[in-house]
Amino acid sequence: MSTQQQAPKPSLTGVRIKARKGAVKAQAKHEPSVFRDQLYKYLETVNPGDFEGYANKLIAAGSQLETLKYSDALFEILLAGGLLQPGGTYLDDNAPQSPFTIVDAPEPVDITEMKKYAEVFNKLLRRYKYLQKPLEEQSLPTLLQYAHRWPQAQREKFAVLLGLLLVQGLASASCLQILTKDHLVKDYLSVSLITLIFRAYLADQAIDHLSATLKKGGIKEMLDFFPPNKRNPTELDEWFKKEGLPEVSEWYRKKRLARIREGLIGGLKDLVDKQEATDSLISFIKDSQSESPIPEVDLVGYIWAALMSTIDWGTRPDQVDTLALKEVGKFAVVLEPFCNGPKTEIALINAVLYNKDCVSDQAILYWHSKGSKPQGRQHFLSVTQPLVNFLREQEDSDEEEE
């Protein structure tokens, strides 16, 4: 049986198939040094110190060069002065430093001066919005992880500029998460950078604005920026007060107390709902206090709030007083171990019982004049004196009106 040889299929010769533009770009060589040289040609025509001119030239370059493809190279040039190799060292190809870079900012670092550089970034990123994502997701975290290799002055310039970018909404605080790495937190490097970033930010905005930015960026725990053996609230408080940022210390204190309050109230409520024994409630509070110590004055208030939240107040109005007294008596055993001094006891009377109308004005005045026990009487009376004076003034003004 014979086999027939198949004839070759006809083909077109001399026809050039045009490739898609995107495919050509994808197959093109990645040549950041060529991009750098092309960018330098734009920047070299600007007189030093002409920030408006640098902004205009960068915008012009953005319309001609592949800035998105070479975004890493672009921001290395602007933020570090030149191209970097893996590991953070400069590319050794005898290229000069960029005609425009924050490395040239005057020393010592001045926020007002750095704002001129930040404005150039502002104009560039507003014009080419697509550059913001690679800046905050790739360039900033990459450069931050190399900060330990830079001279002190260069670190300070970078940190201040980053604070200004954050306050203008040109970058996300998520880039700061890289600063929790072990090689950066040691020797207080990370927290030193954070301090400079915060100081630049707070020069334009309030602490509440900074708090919202950090929350949006996923920054949950400030202690992670401290060396592992220094991660405690006291260390943080002392550090920021020493650096002239007491508002950061106060913000963290309130945030920490709110977190502890939420955990304590939620945990106690669950135990009460499960009808756990009183000893279990006390043990839970002591464990919480041991793990995250807070002032007893605050602790007593949190315990009270937790216990009162477990009560069903949906009863007849004329029975609320009876129910309140009954519940106070039941929970007194839980409160007692944590009322270890006049301040906590008065805090309970003043902030809880009096403010909630569980104790009347007359009862407090009677206790102050006749009902207090001899033990520690003088100290107790001196602590409660402001409250008593206030109640007596109220009583006198009511009598005058009558």
Secondary structure, 3 states (H helix, E strand, C coil): CCCCCCCCCCCCCCCCCCCCHHHHHHHCCCCHHHHHHHHHHHHCCCCCCCHHHHHHHHHHHHHHCCCCCCHHHHHHHHHHCCCECCCCCECCCCCCCCCCCHHHCCCCCCHHHHHHHHHHHHHHHHHCHHHHHHHHHHHHHHHHCCHHHCCHHHHHHHHHHHHHHHHCCCCCHHHHHHHHCHHHHHHHHHHHHHHHHHHHHHCCCCHHHHHHHHHHCCCCCHHHHCCHHHCCHHHHHHHHHHCCCHHHHHHHHHHHHHHHHHHHHHHHHHHHHCCCCHHHHHHHHHHHHHHCCCCHHHHHHHHHHHHHCCCCCCCCHHHHHHHHHHHHHHHHHHHHHHCCCHHHHHHHHHHHHHCCCCCCHHHHHHHHHHHCCCCCHHHHHHHHHHHHHHHHHHHHHHHHHC
